[in-house]
Amino acid sequence: MLPFAYGDLVLLLDGKGRRLLVKLEEHQVSQVPSGHRLLHAEVVGKLPGSRVRPLGGRPLLALRPSLEDYVMAMERPTQIIYPKDMGHLLIYGDVRPGITILEAGVGSGATALLFLRALGPEGKLISVERRPEFLEAARKNVTAFWGGLPPHWDLRLGDIYEGVEACPPLDLMFLDLPEPHRALEVAEQSLKPGGVLLIWVPTIYQVERVVAAVRGRLFCPPEIKEFWERDWVVGPHSLRPDHRMVGHTGFLLRLRRLGGDGYEPLDPPL
Ligand SMILES: C[S@@+](CC[C@H](N)C(=O)[O-])C[C@H]1O[C@@H](n2cnc3c(N)ncnc32)[C@H](O)[C@@H]1O
């Protein structure tokens, strides 16, 4: 593991669990959550996991931000898929190195970062976003985490409901937008037989519309999932579940693209 250098991102944690994400720059100073000032030069040259001391303040822990740390600290002009749910996209989408994924919309770029890392440089991610300001926000967030524009990322301005041009056969399509039932035709046309369509929606009305719209199309009926996560509190005299937990965030739908030219129901039907 290399020591911190100028240009690196560093996550600073204090004893109260407060966190700050900073890009290390020469001659720069950051105000940490306690209000004290930290010289960036104090961090440079130290190994991740070291303590660093702001001027007149208590020590902080300096770490390299994980993808989760980064996503929760970056600017988020749109709703994102939260870390609680992100890992499920990888396993239910069977995301692996070398595959081709299309996602729409891109929003703040959280899921773009997740997919770009998991499919690796031999893979390809096409990200379609309708609003230029969100496309730019995602480009900025991804570039800052990646240290440049990932070569296997094809970021496009467009409306997925109107189709996608020059799109190679897809292993996975991921839809995180308000009316996914309107993108079923383009998903059917773009996915490889056996490919996976994942859809993320916050309300059951949207789920119902997908379930209704998928009938007669080249997809297996959707599987519908929800994910719950509960943190635990570790203190000197207690070890217990947190009083609060994140309850509902959304529903994940998984549909598999059937092969063949026509829809033949299984016997017995799914
Ligand atoms: C909830 S955000 C996506 C968040 C993203 N998955 C993340 O984790 O950062 C939804 C995005 O879909 C975009 N969008 C909505 N309808 C669209 C369409 N028809 N085609 C492309 N993008 C669309 C919106 O502009 C918005 O940026």
The ligand as a Tripos MOL2 file, in Angstrom:
@<TRIPOS>MOLECULE
LIG
   27    29     1     0     0
SMALL
NO_CHARGES

@<TRIPOS>ATOM
      1 C1        -32.5780    8.0120   -9.7130 C.3       1 LIG1
      2 S1        -31.5660    8.6990  -10.9550 S.3       1 LIG1
      3 C2        -30.4110    7.3950  -11.3140 C.3       1 LIG1
      4 C3        -29.3920    7.2480  -10.2160 C.3       1 LIG1
      5 C4        -28.2190    6.3640  -10.5150 C.3       1 LIG1
      6 N1        -28.6360    4.9840  -10.7320 N.3       1 LIG1
      7 C5        -27.2220    6.4320   -9.3590 C.2       1 LIG1
      8 O1        -27.1990    5.4820   -8.5340 O.co2     1 LIG1
      9 O2        -26.5140    7.4400   -9.2610 O.co2     1 LIG1
     10 C6        -32.6480    8.6340  -12.3490 C.3       1 LIG1
     11 C7        -32.0730    9.3060  -13.5870 C.3       1 LIG1
     12 O3        -32.7950    8.8630  -14.7190 O.3       1 LIG1
     13 C8        -32.8080    9.9250  -15.6550 C.3       1 LIG1
     14 N2        -33.8860    9.6220  -16.6260 N.ar      1 LIG1
     15 C9        -35.2160    9.7000  -16.4360 C.ar      1 LIG1
     16 N3        -35.8780    9.3080  -17.5510 N.ar      1 LIG1
     17 C10       -34.9080    8.9720  -18.4550 C.ar      1 LIG1
     18 C11       -34.9670    8.5010  -19.8030 C.ar      1 LIG1
     19 N4        -36.1170    8.3050  -20.4240 N.pl3     1 LIG1
     20 N5        -33.7980    8.2230  -20.4480 N.ar      1 LIG1
     21 C12       -32.6060    8.4360  -19.8170 C.ar      1 LIG1
     22 N6        -32.5050    8.8950  -18.5430 N.ar      1 LIG1
     23 C13       -33.6410    9.1590  -17.8710 C.ar      1 LIG1
     24 C14       -33.0540   11.1440  -14.7810 C.3       1 LIG1
     25 O4        -32.7040   12.3410  -15.4510 O.3       1 LIG1
     26 C15       -32.1650   10.8310  -13.5770 C.3       1 LIG1
     27 O5        -30.8840   11.3770  -13.7550 O.3       1 LIG1
@<TRIPOS>BOND
     1     1     2 1
     2     2     3 1
     3     2    10 1
     4     3     4 1
     5     4     5 1
     6     5     6 1
     7     5     7 1
     8     7     8 2
     9     7     9 1
    10    10    11 1
    11    11    12 1
    12    11    26 1
    13    12    13 1
    14    13    14 1
    15    13    24 1
    16    14    15 ar
    17    14    23 ar
    18    15    16 ar
    19    16    17 ar
    20    17    18 ar
    21    17    23 ar
    22    18    19 1
    23    18    20 ar
    24    20    21 ar
    25    21    22 ar
    26    22    23 ar
    27    24    25 1
    28    24    26 1
    29    26    27 1
@<TRIPOS>SUBSTRUCTURE
     1 LIG1         1 GROUP 0 **** ****
